[in-house]
Amino acid sequence: MRLLRTVASPAAAGFLTLACLAVSPSDQPAGASQPQEPAPPSSFSPSIEPDFAAKRDQMKAERAAVEQRHRKLLEERYDLRDQPAEGVTMARGKPVQGGVRVRLKSGVTWDALAAAAPEELRSRGGWPAGFLPLPHPNHAEGGMLFPQFHIDRVAAQDNRDLNRFDLSFDLPDHLLPEFPPPIFLTTRPDLGDASKGQLVTLANFYELFNGVLNPKQLDGLRLLLTPFPQQQFNATADRRSEKPSTGVTCFDCHANGHTNASTHLVGDIRPQEFRHRIDTPSLRGVNIQRLFGSQRALKSVEDFTEFEQRAAYFDGDPVLAAKKGISPLERGSQVHAMAEFQELLDFPPAPKLNVMGRLDPAKSSESERRGEALFFGKAQCSSCHPAPYYTDNLMHNLRTERFFEPQLVNGRMAAADGPIKTFPLRGIKDSPPYLHDGRLLTLEDTVEFFNLVLQTRLSTAEKQDLVSFLRCL
């Protein structure tokens, strides 16, 4: 730098600069410093207190552009029309959406894709964009995001505001689970929907469940409905709600112990672009499950209940959790009571299944029975989803990265998904969208996805039969 300052003319300075740049590393004097690789991003979020008003106004100004970019991605990937399947509804009557919604490039067919080897699809960019990982609506920001129908109902019943000033939910309502979903209890199947068609919150849980649950279970339900501070909803200046917030509840995502398809990012992957979007899974049937948490590191629903605040609520960052107001739960009483209620949440009735979880021939159609044979045979579904609950309680790596080159999409690095938990398929038609990040909007999309991943070469008729069987579960 001292030498450069002695050069008299700009032309001479330019010549000297170019000469210096032309020196190869091998020509550098011994001991000369070499270019440094950029340091990896920190695992920690910035802890500097923001100017709330300035940050809010900035994010409000950016909101339209952020949402427009994500909406464009969804419309390019999917057919988002309201197009129900004929004669198929969820437990309380909401129509189930039908048809393959993933868009293909012009001239491409599903049969042609199924005939291609993974290496061929990867080399020519043939993997459908709708089968790539789905980004959060604002992946760089992330955070819990709730459908508007849930936000409106909670505001009316509990006087809590779950609106974010920076972002709104992305998928259309008709592609989401019915709301509010029914509650089925293993202890009281005679009740049918124990929620009586209502969204259960602090405002009505006692009236609905006093006399149905024992006092410990009733207190567990109360805690599941109690708001606790969370990354985006808290009383500090580092929040995404207009006013200071009491926080969110377990059942703000797991509405009525099921799901409303609220989304978030996993807390246990870094850096930000590699974090997976989460489609909230149902809590129905947790009594038969043995793996919990986004990376399935928790082995009981008690562990999941205790550590969820330290993980999902604060993105796995204990520093921010301490700042924003973590509320540790007492394991012996509170956690146990919450887990005991969750263990009572049952799958919806499946009248066409027998006690072993298989089709009753007297109650099922020929198409459904053909679909069952495919499920346990050619389609290979039962390798991971055995009856009666249609889960093996394990994790499997589908290695979808065989089919596409890593690529950054709206802030999300589309790369390897890694091992994915085998979720139960009981009641699956009531839990759209599908896969861990919600990238598959219908059961038809799901069948096409696994037909490519498992290379099972199902015919069009076989795919239709398989979907018919899945709707019986």
C-alpha positions in Angstrom: 0.0 0.0 0.0 2.9 2.5 0.7 4.3 1.8 -2.8 1.0 2.5 -4.4 0.8 5.9 -2.7 4.1 7.0 -4.3 2.9 6.5 -7.9 2.4 9.9 -9.5 -0.2 9.3 -12.2 -3.4 7.3 -12.4 -2.1 5.5 -15.5 1.0 4.4 -13.7 -1.1 3.3 -10.7 -3.2 1.2 -13.0 -0.2 -0.5 -14.6 1.3 -1.3 -11.2 -2.0 -2.7 -9.9 -2.3 -5.0 -12.9 1.3 -6.1 -12.5 0.7 -7.0 -8.9 -2.4 -8.9 -9.8 -0.5 -10.9 -12.3 1.9 -12.4 -9.8 1.0 -16.1 -9.2 0.8 -17.6 -5.7 4.1 -19.4 -6.4 5.8 -16.1 -7.1 4.8 -14.6 -3.7 7.6 -14.1 -1.2 7.9 -16.7 1.5 5.6 -15.9 4.4 3.3 -13.7 2.3 -0.3 -13.9 3.3 -2.7 -16.0 1.1 -6.4 -15.2 0.3 -8.6 -16.4 3.2 -11.7 -18.4 2.7 -14.8 -16.5 4.0 -15.7 -17.5 7.5 -18.9 -19.6 7.8 -22.0 -17.7 9.1 -22.5 -17.8 12.8 -24.9 -20.4 14.3 -26.3 -17.6 16.5 -28.9 -15.0 15.5 -27.9 -11.3 16.0 -28.7 -10.4 19.6 -28.5 -6.6 19.2 -31.8 -4.9 20.2 -33.4 -3.5 17.0 -35.3 -0.3 16.7 -38.7 -1.8 16.6 -40.5 0.9 14.7 -37.8 1.2 12.1 -37.6 -2.6 11.6 -41.4 -2.9 11.4 -41.7 -0.1 8.8 -38.9 -1.6 6.7 -40.4 -5.1 6.7 -43.9 -3.7 6.0 -42.5 -1.9 3.0 -40.8 -5.1 1.8 -43.7 -7.4 2.4 -45.5 -7.0 -1.0 -42.3 -7.9 -2.9 -41.5 -10.8 -0.7 -45.0 -12.3 -1.0 -45.1 -11.7 -4.7 -41.9 -13.5 -5.3 -43.1 -16.5 -3.3 -46.5 -16.5 -5.0 -44.8 -16.6 -8.4 -42.8 -19.7 -7.3 -46.0 -21.5 -6.1 -47.9 -20.7 -9.3 -45.0 -21.9 -11.5 -44.8 -25.1 -9.5 -48.4 -26.0 -8.9 -52.0 -25.9 -10.1 -53.6 -24.1 -7.1 -57.2 -24.3 -8.2 -60.0 -25.4 -5.9 -60.8 -28.7 -7.6 -62.2 -31.3 -5.1 -62.1 -35.0 -5.7 -65.6 -36.4 -6.4 -67.4 -37.8 -3.3 -64.4 -37.6 -0.9 -64.4 -35.5 2.2 -62.5 -35.2 5.5 -64.0 -36.3 8.8 -66.2 -33.2 9.2 -67.1 -32.8 5.6 -64.5 -30.6 4.0 -63.9 -31.7 0.3 -60.6 -33.4 -0.3 -58.7 -31.9 -3.2 -57.9 -34.2 -6.1 -55.7 -34.5 -9.1 -51.9 -34.1 -9.6 -51.1 -30.4 -8.9 -47.4 -30.4 -9.8 -46.8 -28.8 -13.1 -44.6 -30.4 -15.8 -42.6 -28.7 -18.5 -44.3 -28.6 -21.9 -44.2 -31.9 -23.7 -43.1 -33.9 -20.6 -45.3 -36.7 -19.3 -45.2 -38.6 -16.0 -44.6 -41.9 -17.8 -41.6 -40.4 -19.6 -40.2 -39.2 -16.2 -40.8 -42.6 -14.7 -38.9 -44.3 -17.5 -35.8 -42.1 -17.1 -32.9 -42.9 -14.8 -32.1 -40.6 -11.9 -28.8 -39.6 -13.5 -30.6 -38.7 -16.7 -33.1 -36.5 -14.9 -30.3 -34.8 -13.0 -28.1 -34.1 -16.0 -30.9 -32.5 -18.1 -32.8 -30.8 -15.3 -35.8 -33.0 -15.7 -36.9 -33.3 -12.0 -40.2 -31.5 -11.6 -39.8 -28.1 -9.7 -42.8 -29.0 -7.5 -40.8 -32.0 -6.2 -37.9 -29.8 -5.0 -37.9 -28.7 -1.3 -40.5 -26.0 -0.7 -39.1 -22.7 0.8 -40.6 -20.8 3.6 -42.6 -17.8 2.3 -39.6 -15.7 3.4 -36.9 -18.2 4.0 -34.2 -15.8 5.1 -36.5 -14.6 7.8 -38.4 -17.8 8.7 -40.5 -18.1 11.8 -44.0 -19.4 12.8 -46.7 -18.6 10.3 -50.4 -19.4 10.7 -53.3 -19.6 8.2 -55.6 -16.6 8.4 -58.6 -18.7 9.4 -56.8 -19.7 12.6 -55.6 -16.2 13.3 -59.2 -14.9 13.0 -60.7 -17.5 15.3 -58.0 -17.1 18.0 -58.5 -13.4 18.0 -62.3 -13.8 18.4 -62.0 -16.4 21.2 -58.8 -15.6 23.1 -58.2 -12.0 22.1 -54.7 -12.9 20.9 -53.2 -11.5 17.7 -51.2 -14.0 15.6 -50.9 -11.7 12.6 -47.3 -11.0 11.5 -46.7 -7.5 10.1 -44.1 -8.8 7.7 -45.7 -11.8 6.1 -48.9 -13.9 5.5 -49.5 -17.6 5.0 -48.9 -18.9 1.5 -51.1 -21.9 0.6 -54.8 -21.5 -0.3 -57.3 -22.6 2.3 -58.9 -25.3 0.2 -55.5 -27.2 0.1 -55.3 -27.3 3.9 -56.9 -29.5 6.6 -60.4 -28.8 7.6 -60.9 -26.2 10.4 -61.5 -26.7 13.1 -60.6 -30.3 13.0 -62.5 -32.9 15.1 -60.9 -34.4 18.2 -61.2 -38.2 18.7 -60.2 -39.7 22.0 -59.0 -43.2 22.6 -60.8 -43.2 25.9 -64.2 -42.0 24.7 -64.8 -43.1 21.1 -68.5 -42.9 21.8 -68.3 -39.1 21.8 -67.3 -38.9 18.2 -65.9 -35.4 17.8 -65.2 -34.4 21.4 -64.6 -30.8 20.3 -68.3 -30.5 19.2 -67.1 -28.6 16.1 -65.3 -25.9 18.0 -61.7 -24.7 18.1 -60.5 -25.6 21.5 -58.8 -22.7 23.3 -58.5 -21.4 26.9 -61.9 -19.8 26.4 -63.9 -23.0 26.1 -61.7 -26.0 27.0 -63.1 -26.4 30.5 -66.7 -26.3 29.4 -66.0 -28.9 26.7 -63.9 -31.3 28.6 -64.8 -31.1 32.3 -66.3 -34.5 33.1 -64.7 -36.1 30.0 -61.0 -35.9 31.1 -59.6 -36.5 34.6 -58.2 -33.5 36.4 -54.6 -34.2 35.4 -55.5 -34.6 31.7 -57.6 -31.4 31.9 -54.7 -29.5 33.3 -52.5 -30.9 30.6 -54.9 -29.6 28.0 -54.9 -26.2 29.7 -51.1 -26.0 29.4 -51.3 -27.0 25.7 -53.6 -24.1 25.2 -51.5 -21.6 27.3 -49.5 -19.0 25.3 -45.7 -18.9 25.9 -43.2 -16.4 24.4 -41.8 -17.4 21.0 -39.3 -16.0 18.5 -41.8 -13.9 16.5 -44.4 -13.4 19.2 -43.1 -12.1 22.5 -42.9 -8.9 24.6 -39.5 -7.6 23.4 -38.7 -5.3 20.5 -37.4 -8.2 18.5 -40.8 -9.6 17.4 -43.0 -9.7 14.3 -46.4 -8.7 15.9 -47.5 -5.1 16.0 -48.1 -5.2 19.8 -46.1 -7.0 22.5 -47.4 -10.6 22.6 -48.0 -13.3 25.3 -46.8 -15.8 22.7 -48.2 -18.9 21.0 -49.6 -22.2 22.2 -48.9 -25.7 21.3 -52.4 -25.9 19.7 -51.8 -22.8 17.6 -50.0 -25.1 15.2 -51.5 -28.5 16.3 -55.1 -27.1 16.2 -57.4 -29.4 18.2 -54.5 -31.8 18.5 -54.4 -32.2 14.8 -52.8 -29.7 12.4 -53.8 -26.5 10.5 -50.7 -26.7 8.3 -49.0 -23.8 10.0 -45.4 -23.6 8.9 -42.0 -22.9 10.4 -38.3 -23.7 9.9 -36.5 -26.5 11.7 -34.3 -25.2 14.5 -31.5 -27.7 14.3 -29.9 -27.0 10.9 -27.5 -24.2 10.0 -26.9 -22.1 8.0 -30.3 -20.5 7.3 -30.6 -21.6 3.6 -30.2 -25.3 4.6 -33.0 -25.2 7.2 -36.1 -27.2 6.2 -39.5 -25.8 6.1 -41.9 -27.7 8.4 -45.4 -28.7 7.6 -47.0 -29.1 11.1 -47.7 -32.9 11.6 -50.8 -34.1 13.3 -50.6 -35.2 16.9 -53.2 -37.9 16.3 -51.8 -41.3 17.2 -48.7 -40.1 19.0 -49.3 -42.9 21.5 -48.0 -45.3 18.9 -45.1 -43.2 17.8 -41.5 -43.3 19.1 -39.6 -40.5 17.3 -40.3 -36.8 17.7 -38.7 -33.4 16.8 -37.7 -32.2 13.4 -34.6 -34.5 13.3 -36.4 -37.1 15.4 -33.8 -36.9 18.2 -36.5 -37.1 20.9 -37.7 -40.5 21.8 -40.9 -39.8 23.8 -43.8 -37.3 23.6 -42.7 -36.2 27.1 -39.3 -35.2 25.7 -40.9 -33.5 22.8 -43.2 -31.5 25.0 -40.5 -30.5 27.4 -37.9 -29.4 24.8 -40.2 -27.9 22.1 -39.9 -24.4 23.6 -36.1 -24.6 23.5 -36.2 -25.9 19.9 -39.1 -24.8 17.6 -40.1 -21.8 19.7 -36.7 -20.1 19.6 -35.1 -21.7 16.6 -32.8 -23.8 18.8 -31.1 -20.6 20.2 -30.9 -20.6 24.0 -29.6 -17.1 24.1 -32.7 -15.6 22.4 -34.9 -18.0 24.5 -33.5 -16.5 27.7 -33.9 -12.9 26.4 -37.5 -13.3 25.1 -38.9 -15.3 28.0 -38.6 -19.1 27.9 -41.0 -20.8 30.4 -39.4 -24.1 31.6 -41.9 -26.8 32.3 -41.8 -29.1 35.3 -41.2 -32.6 34.1 -43.0 -34.5 36.9 -46.3 -32.7 36.8 -46.7 -30.3 33.9 -44.9 -32.2 31.1 -46.5 -35.5 32.3 -50.0 -34.0 32.2 -49.5 -32.5 28.8 -48.2 -35.7 27.4 -51.0 -37.7 28.9 -53.6 -35.7 27.1 -51.6 -35.9 23.8 -51.5 -39.7 24.2 -55.3 -39.8 24.1 -55.6 -38.2 20.6 -56.9 -40.9 18.3 -57.0 -41.3 14.5 -60.3 -40.6 12.8 -62.6 -43.6 12.2 -61.9 -45.7 9.2 -65.0 -47.7 8.6 -63.6 -49.8 5.7 -60.7 -51.1 7.8 -60.9 -54.2 10.0 -59.2 -54.5 13.4 -55.9 -55.4 11.8 -56.0 -52.2 9.7 -56.7 -54.0 6.4 -59.6 -53.5 4.1 -62.9 -55.3 4.9 -63.8 -56.9 1.5 -67.5 -56.5 2.2 -67.2 -52.7 2.7 -64.6 -51.8 0.0 -64.7 -51.3 -3.8 -62.7 -53.3 -6.3 -60.5 -50.2 -7.0 -59.7 -49.9 -3.3 -58.8 -53.5 -3.0 -56.6 -53.3 -6.0 -55.0 -50.3 -4.4 -54.4 -52.2 -1.2 -52.7 -55.0 -3.2 -50.4 -52.4 -4.8 -49.7 -50.8 -1.5 -48.4 -54.1 0.0 -46.9 -55.2 -3.3 -45.6 -53.4 -6.4 -45.8 -49.9 -5.0 -43.6 -50.9 -2.0 -45.4 -48.5 0.3 -45.7 -51.1 3.1 -41.9 -51.3 3.3 -42.1 -48.2 5.5 -45.8 -48.0 6.2 -47.0 -51.4 7.6 -50.5 -52.0 9.0 -52.3 -51.4 11.3 -51.1 -47.8 11.8 -49.1 -47.6 8.6 -45.8 -46.5 10.1 -42.6 -48.4 11.0 -41.5 -45.8 13.6 -38.2 -45.4 11.7 -36.5 -42.8 9.5 -35.6 -43.3 5.9 -33.4 -41.4 3.5 -35.0 -41.2 0.1 -31.9 -39.6 -1.4 -33.9 -37.3 -3.7 -30.7 -35.5 -4.5 -30.0 -38.2 -7.0 -32.5 -36.5 -9.3 -31.4 -32.8 -9.3 -28.4 -30.5 -9.0 -28.2 -28.5 -5.7 -29.8 -25.0 -6.3 -30.8 -22.0 -4.3 -34.5 -21.3 -4.6 -35.9 -18.2 -3.0 -33.4 -18.4 -0.2 -33.7 -22.2 0.3 -30.9 -24.5 -0.7 -32.6 -27.4 -2.5 -30.2 -30.2 -1.7 -30.3 -33.5 0.2 -33.3 -33.8 2.6 -31.6 -36.5 4.7 -33.5 -39.0 6.8 -37.2 -38.4 7.1 -39.6 -39.9 9.7 -42.2 -42.4 8.6 -45.4 -40.7 9.5 -48.5 -42.8 10.1 -50.9 -42.9 7.1 -54.0 -43.5 9.2 -56.3 -40.6 8.5 -54.0 -39.3 5.8 -56.7 -37.7 3.6 -57.4 -35.3 6.5 -53.8 -34.0 6.7 -52.8 -32.2 3.5 -50.3 -31.1 2.3 -47.8 -33.9 2.4 -44.1 -34.7 3.0 -42.2 -33.0 5.8 -42.2 -29.6 4.1 -45.7 -29.7 2.5 -44.3 -29.7 -1.1 -46.9 -32.3 -2.2 -50.4 -30.8 -2.3 -52.5 -33.9 -2.9 -52.3 -37.7 -2.5 -52.1 -37.9 -6.3 -48.9 -35.7 -6.1 -47.6 -38.0 -3.4 -48.1 -41.1 -5.5 -46.4 -39.6 -8.5 -43.5 -38.5 -6.2 -42.9 -41.9 -4.8 -43.4 -43.6 -8.2 -40.3 -41.6 -9.3 -38.3 -41.9 -6.1 -38.8 -45.7 -5.8 -38.9 -46.3 -9.5 -41.9 -48.5 -9.3 -43.3 -47.8 -12.8 -46.9 -47.7 -11.8 -49.5 -47.3 -14.6 -52.1 -44.5 -14.6 -54.8 -47.0 -13.5 -52.6 -48.4 -10.7 -51.9 -44.9 -9.4 -55.6 -44.2 -9.3 -56.3 -47.4 -7.4 -53.5 -46.6 -4.9 -55.0 -43.2 -4.2 -58.4 -44.8 -3.7 -56.9 -47.1 -1.0 -55.1 -44.3 0.8 -58.3 -42.4 1.1 -59.7 -45.4 3.1 -57.1 -45.1 5.8 
